[in-house]
């Protein structure tokens, strides 16, 4: 005889566990496929989604230093994206893969919404939405999300400030002649 007093309704059953594992695997596989589909770089070149994410991150991180005129700002950002592409290609392959995955995460609506809370694309976002999204990543309780923020901020800022053409925008006159 089976003692039913030990069967607790909150104790998971094998079928429930298998269904849950299958559902989690399906969702994880779908998100992984989306990240691969919308990856940040392909064959050493920034993809459209990678450019979109980096354009938004650039506006979020160094936007106040850029000119107010839209044509000048867009020209500087396009030059910055070309410089960032060269910068990323100079990184070790392991770091390129990691940055590629991070750009893919932020390039897809579901994972962008989870990480930043931003529902619009990076290009269509206002300055206030960009600031809120970056602040949500910076102050997120999950260490992985904060690390994503710090890594991408490092890539954008290192690429931007290492370009001597951007120094006058920041007020830095350049190295002192000795």
N, C-alpha and C positions, 0 to 999 in steps of 0.2 A: 504494500500500500504506500502511496506517495503522500508525504506530509505537505499539504498546501499552506501551512502556516509560515513556511520559510520562503514561499514565493512572494516577493515584494513587488508591487506594481512599478516602482521606480528603478528596479534592477533591469538593466538593458538585456534584451534577448539577442540571440545570435542573428536572427533575421533582421532585426532593427539595426544592429551593428553593421551588418553587410550592406544594407540599403543606405545607411548614413555614409559609410566609407565610399560606396559607389557614387553617391551624390557629390561628396567633397572632391573625389577624383575627377568627376566630370567637370565641375566648376573650375577646379585648378587647371585642368587640361585646356579648357576653353580660354581662360585668362592667359595661360602660357602661349596658346596659339595667337591670341590677339597681340600680345607683347612682341612675338616674333613677326607677325604680319606688319605691325606698325613700328618696327624697330627704328632706332635713331640713326644708324649708319648701315650702309650696304656697299661693299667693295671699296671701302676707304672714303666714301662720299656721304655727306649728311643726306638723309632722306627728307621728303617733304614734312613728315611728322617730326623728325629730329630738328629741322630748321624752325618749325613752328614752336616747339618747346623751348629751344634755345633763344629764339626771338623774345618770347614772353619772359623767360628767366633774365635775359639781358635787360629788358625794360624794368623788371622788378628790382634787380640788384643795382644797376648803374644808371637807370633812367633819369634821375635828377641831375646827373652830370651831362646828359646829352642835350643838344640844342632843342629849342622849342619848335623850330621850323620843321614841319613833317618831312619835307624832301631831304633836308640835311640829315635829320635823325635817321631816316630810312637808309640813306647812303652809308652812314657810319655803321649802322647795324648790319647791313649786307657785307661791308668790309670786315666787320667783327666776326660774322659767321664764317667767312672764308678763312680768316686767321684761326678761328676755333677749330675748323676742320683740319688745318695743317697741324695745329697743336695736338689734337686728338690722335692724328696719324703718327705723331712722334712719341706717343705713349707706348708702354709695353702692351702686348696683345691682351694680357689678362685684364688690364685696366680698361682697354678699349671695349672689351666684352662687357665689363661691368657698367661702364658709362652708357653703352649701347642699350643694355637692359633697363637702366634707369630712365633713359629718354623714351624707351618703349612704354614703360609703366606710365609715365606722365603724358604720353601721346595718346593714350586710349581713354575714352570717356569713363568706363567703370573704375579703372584703377586710379585715374586722375581724381575722380570724385571721392574715392576712398582716402587717398593720400592728402589731398588739398582741400576738399570740400567745394571745389570750383566746378560748376556745371557747364561753363562755356569753354570754347577752345582758347588756347593761349593767345592767338592772334586777335580774337574778338573780345577778349577780356579788357575791361577798363583798368586804369592805374590802381583804383581802389580794390578791384577784385584781385589783381595780381598781388597787391600788398597783403590782403587777407589770406590768400592761398599760401604765400610764402611764410606768413606768420603762423598759419595753422600747421605747416610742416615743421617750422623751427621750434615750436612749443609743444609738439605732439608728445603724448606720454610714451609712445612706442619708440625705443631707441633706433629701430631700423628706419623709421620715417625721419627722425632727426638726422641720422647718418646720410640718408638720401639728400636731404636739404644741404648739409655741410659739404658733401661731395660735389654736388652740382654747383653750389656757390663757389667752391674752390676752382672748378673748371672754368666757369664764366669769368670770375675775377682774375685768375692767373692769365687767361687768354687776353682779357681786355687790357689789364694794366701792363702786360709785357710788351704790348704794341706801342712803340714810341710815338706813333701818330696820334694816340689818344691822350698823351700826357698834357697837352695844352688844355684839353677839356676838363682835366682834374685840377688844374692850377699848378701842376708840377712843371717847373721850367726845364727839367732835365738835369743830368749830372753836372756838377761844377767842374769847370776846366782848371786844372792845376798847373 
